[in-house]
């Protein structure tokens, strides 16, 4: 590799690093993330789904740490998918009807 090509690649690396740093600094969200948040807010305002905070206040979820919470449409029904960590370090997923809060099932993660 010639010295000119090496310098050019160095500047490309610097540019990529600066752009990546700026994106992290300004907390750039992935495309569509804002739309998902807006849709979830509209569903909650219309009463189609219950607030996630209400679901997380349930006694059976006490002492569990929420690692991830997703609101998804499954088979025509809005569903909260919760990835939870218990005090022993076990991770499991639990599914709840997002309108009623009814438990739909659980799956233990490996």
N, C-alpha and C positions, 0 to 999 in steps of 0.2 A: 504494500500500500504506500502510495506516495505521501509526502509530508502535507501536500495541499489537501488531499482527500482526508487525511487524519484530522487536520484542523477543521475542515468542513463538517466532519462527523461529530467533532467535539462541540461545535456550535449548535448542531442539531440536537444533541443531547441536552445542552444547556437550555435551549428553547423549550424542549419537551418538559424538562424539570420545572422551569418557571411557570409554564401553563398549568401543569399539574398542581403546583403549589398554590397558584392563584385560585384554582377551582376548589381546593380544600379550604383555603382561607375564606372564601366567600360562600362556602357551603352550598355548592351547586348540586341540585337534586337531579336524579336521572329523569330523562324525558318521560312524561306521563305521571310522575309521582304526585305532582300538584293536582292533576286531574282526579286521581284516585282519592286524594284527601278531600277535595271539593265534593265528589260524588258521595263519599261516606258521610260528610257533614249534611248534605241534602237529604239523604236517606234517614238520618237521625232526626232532622228537623221535621220531616214529614211523618214521623212515627213508624216508618217501615222497619227500622231497626232500633234496638235499645242502646243506650250509651254503653260503651265498653266499660266505663268506670262502674256502672251499676252491676254488670256481670262480674267484674273482678272483686266486688265487695261481698260476694257470696261466701258463706262459711266454709264450704268445701274447698275453696281456693286460698283460704287463710294459710300463711306460712309458705306459700309457693311463690317462687320468683318467676315473673313473666319474661321469657327470653325473646319471644316474638308473638305478635298478635296480628292476624290477617282477617279481613272481611272479604268473603268470596261468595259468589253465586254458584250454588251446587244444586243441580237438578231442579232449577226454578225456585230455590229457597235460598235466602241469605243466611250465611253460616259464619260464625266466628271460629277461627282455628287458632287455638292457643298452644304455644310451645312453652312448657313449664319445667322448672327445675325445683325438685323437692330438697329438703334439708340434707338428705343422704347423698345428693349428687345425681340422682336419677332424673333423666329427662323423659317427659312423655308429651304427647299431643292430645288435646281434648277438643271436642267439637261441640258447639252449642248453636241452637237455632237463634239467629240474631234478632228475631222479632220477639219471641217469647222467653228466651233464655233457657229453654229446655235442653238438657244434655242429650247429645246425639251419639256419643261414643268416645272412646279413647284408644290410643295406640302408643305402646311403649317404644321409645327410640333405642337404638343400639348404642 
